[in-house]
């Protein structure tokens, strides 16, 4: 019986340790392989069919230039509420991480502005209303670095942008579909339905599964040690 108890204790410790590794492991936002696109000041009002040159910065970790060999193509992509998508390639400027793209919005409406960041995932910058201006989304909090100022010692440097502590840089591009509202429908307003209850966090589900496994193993081992004929 003591051997059985020791076996269960080792099994429980192993499974709980694995659960802790999942619960306490680093989240993707701190994995390091992410970047944001920050625009230089944009004109207060943009009109459809007119050309504008926009400056943009691609900042790894939200504060410094890409530190690899080749970032890849950089561009701005506009995604309209009617499904129209247009791409405007960017060219590198003298400053590290600084680019420029000439854009012309095809027609009036609301457009999601997306930064195409080479090897990094696309980044949702904000919503552009034409005619009108740009509503910029907050950026994820950057990783801190005491050497950040050394990348841009002069006055030409990335602008300050409000931060959003809840922003996930890895899921940024997935918000584009919901960022631009669809055109209003002439039909009746659908009746809202209650959403099904969401499943618990993954680590909670895993802990429940671990508990179930331990109980099942204990019951099995106890059953095997009963004398024959005992109920």
N, C-alpha and C positions, 0 to 999 in steps of 0.2 A: 504493500500500500504506500509505504514511504517513497518507493521508486516511482510509483504513479504520480504522487504529489510533486516530486521533483521534476518529472517530465512535464507536467502541466505548468509548473512555474517557469521552466525554461521556455516553453512554447509561448506562454503569455508575455514574458519579457521580450521575446523576439518580435512578436506581432505588434506589441505596443510600441516598441522601438521603431518599427517600420512606419507605424501610423504617425508617430511624432515627427519622423523625417518628412512625411508628406505635409503635415500641418505647419511645421516650423520652417520648411524649406523656403528659399527666396522666391518671391513672385516674379513673373516675367518682366515687370516694369524695371527691375533692377539687374536684369541680365546683361545690359550694356550694349546690345546690338540694336539701338534705336536712334532716331533722329527726328528733328522737327524742322519745318519750313517757316521762316519768319519773313514777312514782307516789309520792305521800306515803306515810308508813308505813301499812301495811295491818294490820288485826287479825291476831293470830297464828293464829286459827282462824276459818274461815268455814263456815257451815252452809247446806245447800240450803234454798231457799224463804224465807230471811230477807233483809231489806233492809239494805244497807250503803251509806254515802256515802263515795266515794273521791275524794281530791284527786289531780290530775294536772297535769303541766307539759308543754307542747309547746315544745321548745327547738330553734330553728334552729341548725344547725352543732353541736348538742349543748350549747350554753351560753348562748344569748341568745334573747329573744323574736323572733317573726316581725316583719320590718321592712317589710312591704308594707301595702297598704290594707285588704284583707279576706282573712283566712286561710281562711274557709269553715267548714263544720260540723266540730265536734270531738266525739268519742264514744269509748266503749270497746266493743269487740266481743268476745264470748266464743264460741269455736269448740270444741265438744265432740268427744270421740273417736268418738261415734256419728253425727257429721255435723250435730248441732244447732248453729245459730248464732243468737245474740241480740245486739241492739244496744241500747246505753244512751247516749242523748245527754248531752252535758256542757254546763254553763252556765259563763260567764266569771265569775271572782272578781275582786276589786279589784286584785290584783297582776298585773302584766304576765305573760302566758303561763300563768296559773294558772286551772284549771278544776275543776269538781266534777261527778261523775256518781253517781247513785243506781242501784245494781245489785241484782239478786236472782238468784242462780244457780238455774236451773230444777230441777236434780236433781244427785245425787251423781255424782262422776266426775272426770276430768281435763279441764281446759279451757285452751286457748291464749288468752292475754289479748293483744288487738291494739289498739293506739292508732290511731284514725281521725283524721288530722291535716290536715283541710281540703285545701288545694292540694298538700300533700306526700304522698308514698307512705305507705301504712299501715306501722305499726311494730310488730314482735313484742316485747312487753314481757317475757313469761315464761309459765310454766305454773302454773295454779291447781288445787290438789287440794282437792276438796270431798267430805266434811268435811276440813279441813286448811288449809294456808297457801299462799302464793305463792312460787315459786322464780323469782327475777328473773334475766334474762340480762344479761351485761355490755353496756355501751353502747360504740359506736365512739368512739375518742379524739376529743375535741372540738378544733376549731381554736382555737389560742391567741389570747387577747385581753387586753391589760393593762387594758381598761375593763370586764371582766366584772362586777366587783363593783358597778358603778354602777347596774345594772339592778335590784338588790334590796338597797338599803342597810340595810334592817331585818332582824329575825330571821326573817321569813316569806320563805323562799327555797327553791329546788329542793334536794332532799336529795342527798347524795353517793351515787353508784352506782358499783360496780366497773366498770372499763373492760375491753374485749376488743379488743386491737389487731388481731385478724383479722376483726372484724365488719364486714360491708359494709352500710352503711345503706340502699343502694339495693335490695339483695336480701333485706332483713329479712323482708318479708311473705311471701316465697316459702318461708320455713322453717316456716310455720305447719302445713302438711300433715304434715311429718315430726316436728313438735315434740310432738304428742300421740299416744301409742301407740294402735294399734287394739286392740279387745278380743281376748283370746287365743282362738285357734281350737281346736276340739275335734279337728280332723283331725290326721293325721301331720305331723311337722315336715318341710318341704320340704328337699330336698338342695341345698346351696349350690352354685352354679355359678360358675366363674371368669368374671370380667367381661372383656369384650374390652379389648384394650390401648387406652388413651386416646390420642387424637391429641395431637401436640405442641402447645405454646403457639402462639397465632395468629402471633406475630412470627417464630417459627422456620419455620412453614409458608410465610410470606411470603418469608423469606430464601431458602428452597429454590426457590421459584417465580422469584425475581429471578435467581438463578444460572442456572436452566434457560433463561430468556429470553436472557440474555447469551450463553450457549454456542450457542444456536440461531441468534442473529443473526450471531455470528462465523463459524459454519459456512456459513451462507448467503452471506455476503459473500465468504468465501474461495473458495467454489465458483464464484461468478459471475466471479471474476477469473482462473480457470484458462483457458489457451489451449484452443481447440477440439481435440478428439482426444486430449488428455492425460488419462490415467486418474485 
